Amino acid sequence: MEYTSTRNDQLSVQAAEAILRGIAPDGGLFVPKQFPSLPVEEVLDLSYPETAQKVISLFLTDYAPEFLRKAAEQTYGGERFAQKAGYVSPVGDSGMYSLELWHGPTCAFKDYALQLMPKLLVQAKEILGDTNVTKILVATSGDTGKAALAGYADLPGIKIAVFYPNEGTSEIQRLQMVTQKGENVAVYAVQGNFDDAQTGVKRVFGDPAVAERLAEKGEKLSSANSINWGRLVPQIVYYFYAYAQLVRQEVIENGERVDFCVPTGNFGDILAGYYAKRMGLPVGKLICASNKNNVLTDFLTTGVYDARRLFYKTESPSMDILVSSNLERLLYHITGDSKKVADWMAQLNQQGHYQVDHETLAQIQEHFACGCANDEDGAQEIRRCFEKNGYLMDPHTAVAWHVAASLRTNTAEQPCVILSTASPYKFPASVLAALGQSVPADEFEALRTLEEKSGMPAPESLRVLRGQTERFGQVISKEEIRQVALSL
Ligand SMILES: *Cc1c(COP(=O)(O)O)cnc(C)c1O
C-alpha cells in the first residue's frame, strides 16, 4: 500500500516511511492512496487482537504479517485493556450504545493508538535501517502526555519528553504523568497555558540548528501527536469490532447501517470512522460532536472554517481545539485534489480561515452530521443518563451523548454508537458536580465519593496514583524546551 501527501500527490512512500517521518516534507499529512475493502463477514467472529491484525495488515503491507499479529496480541490481548478492548456496553438508551474505549492503561481512548504505535515506530526504523536515537517531544493538555509516556517507556532507541501546562491539567492527569516509570522518560511543567507548551515544542521542531546539533550525535526528533499515520490506523479497528458486536447481539443484521457519534478535537478519531466506511463498513452518519469550541460544527454546516475566534477552556479539555489537523485528510479524500487542499491550508495558516466549494461541502455532508454542547448540556446529560440508566460517563462522552440524542427524532431510527473516550474517574470533580453532589477539594476524596455514589470501582491505575512517588517536578519556561531537546 502506498501513501501520498495531502498537499502533493506526486509523492509516494510506504507505510514505514510515513510512520517514521510523521509529516510529509511539504507540510502535508500522509494518506493512503486507496482504501482496501474488508467485508464484515470476515471479522464477525474475531477477537479484538485478531480484528486489529486484519485491519492493520491491509494498510501496513510493508510490515511482516507475523510481526503485526504479535504486536496486536501483545497490545490488545491479555490484561492491558482488561479484556475489554472495544467493549460495547449494553446500556441501550433509546437505541444509543456506548463504545467504552477507556479500559486501557491510562483510561482514555488514546491508548488504542499509543500502545501500538511505539512498536510500529521501532519496527519502521528496523525496516528502513534507521539507527538514529529517536527523541519524541510531546506537548499535552493532559491525556496524550500520559498515553505517550506509557507507550514509549523503556523502548530501545527512543527517548521521550512530555511538556504540560503548569497548573493546566487535572490533579489526576498531572500525577499520572509525573509518576511515570522508565529510564527514557522525562516530564516538565511549562509556565503558561497549553498553547505556550505547544508553541515551544513546535518552535524546536522547526529549528534547523537543533536538528543539526542532534544529527551530529546520531539523534532525530519525532512527534507522537495525532497527525501520524501510525496513530490513525489502530483507531479504524474498533469501528469494525463494535459493529460486529451489534450483529452478534442481534441488535442489527449484518448490512444494516449504524451511526457513530464521536466527541471530537483534532478530528482523528472520527476520521478513522470514515476510513472504516470507505472500507465497506455499513456506517450511516458519522456525527461530529464538539463542545463550546464549535469550529467544526460551523464548518460542517456552512463550509467555512474560521479559527479566528475565542478559545474556551471547558470541562472536556481534550476537545478544546481550534485547528483540527486531521480534517485536512478528509478534504483530500473528498476532493482528490492536493493542489486545492494545499491552497486551503495556506489560507488557514496565513489568514486563519478558508471556505470549501459547494460541491465539496455537499459530499462531506453525505457522510457527516454535527452538533455541539456546552458544559451545562454535558453536565445535564451525565446526570440524566446516570439517573435513568445507572450509567456513568465522563464530560467528553457526555458532549457526544447530548449531540446524538438531540439529533435523533425517534427511537426507531438506526442504532447509534457513542464513542466513550475517557473514564469518568479521570474527571471525578467535574462528574460529581454534574451529579449535583458537593465536591471535596482533594481529587482522591472526590474519586472515592464518586465510587460510593456509583457503586462502581475506579480503575486500579488511577486509585494507586495516590501512594506513588513523584519523579518529576521541574517547572520551565517555554524557551527552555529547546535546551531539554538537546540534552535529553
Ligand atoms: C483526544 C480526545 C478526544 C478527541 O479526539 P480527536 O481524535 O482529537 O478528535 C476526545 N475525548 C478524549 C477523552 C480525548 O482524550
The ligand as an SDF file (V2000), in Angstrom:
LIG
                    3D

 15 15  0  0  0  0  0  0  0  0999 V2000
   -8.1530   13.2470   22.3930 C   0  0  0  0  0  0  0  0  0  0  0  0
   -9.5140   13.1030   22.9630 C   0  0  0  0  0  0  0  0  0  0  0  0
  -10.6680   13.4050   22.2040 C   0  0  0  0  0  0  0  0  0  0  0  0
  -10.6170   13.9520   20.7980 C   0  0  0  0  0  0  0  0  0  0  0  0
  -10.1380   13.0280   19.8460 O   0  0  0  0  0  0  0  0  0  0  0  0
   -9.6110   13.5470   18.4190 P   0  0  0  0  0  0  0  0  0  0  0  0
   -9.0770   12.3360   17.7400 O   0  0  0  0  0  0  0  0  0  0  0  0
   -8.5330   14.5520   18.7360 O   0  0  0  0  0  0  0  0  0  0  0  0
  -10.7480   14.1650   17.7080 O   0  0  0  0  0  0  0  0  0  0  0  0
  -11.9190   13.1860   22.8020 C   0  0  0  0  0  0  0  0  0  0  0  0
  -12.0190   12.7240   24.0680 N   0  0  0  0  0  0  0  0  0  0  0  0
  -10.9350   12.4410   24.8250 C   0  0  0  0  0  0  0  0  0  0  0  0
  -11.1350   11.9550   26.2170 C   0  0  0  0  0  0  0  0  0  0  0  0
   -9.6520   12.6080   24.3030 C   0  0  0  0  0  0  0  0  0  0  0  0
   -8.5820   12.3150   25.0730 O   0  0  0  0  0  0  0  0  0  0  0  0
  1  2  1  0
  2  3  1  0
  2 14  2  0
  3  4  1  0
  3 10  2  0
  4  5  1  0
  5  6  1  0
  6  7  2  0
  6  8  1  0
  6  9  1  0
 10 11  1  0
 11 12  2  0
 12 13  1  0
 12 14  1  0
 14 15  1  0
M  END
$$$$
